[in-house]
Amino acid sequence: MEQQENIEQEVKKKRSSAGRSFSSMLGKLDSVGESGMTVVKDNLGFVVFIVMLAMLHIANTNMAEDFARKITRMEKEVKQLRWRYMTTSSGLMQKSKQSEVAKLVQSQGIKELRVPPFKIEVTETKKD
């Protein structure tokens, strides 16, 4: 029983000493004295460095989001242009068929040949 009480007292002492050391550390940081100001001055460069890193991180994230939006917009535009190309290409293929060309030039009085083309040969005669 006495051992248990001794152990409890030792634990209480350790807790109270830890609490005192923590509160004394906070008291040192909260003080407006010269020692508190030197701690702040000594760590000011590190704080500025951390703030600059945070600003760079925010700027980088913003640029990445803008880039992702631009990529999405370009993908949609490429998809639309691909569909326009396929539509135009199929229309041109339809219009370039022989039967379609014959229909278009029929209004000008040109008709399709019913006989296959033939080669005309010219023989030269010598003049004496």
Number of C-alpha atoms within 10 A of each C-alpha: 6 7 8 9 10 11 12 12 12 12 12 12 12 12 12 12 12 12 12 12 12 12 12 12 11 11 12 15 15 11 11 10 10 9 12 15 15 11 12 13 12 11 12 12 11 11 13 11 12 12 12 12 12 12 12 12 12 12 12 12 12 12 12 12 12 12 12 12 12 11 12 12 11 12 12 11 12 12 11 11 12 12 12 11 12 11 12 12 12 11 11 11 10 13 14 12 10 11 11 12 13 14 14 13 12 12 9 8 7 11 11 12 7 6 6 5 7 6 5 6 6 6 6 6 6 5 4 3
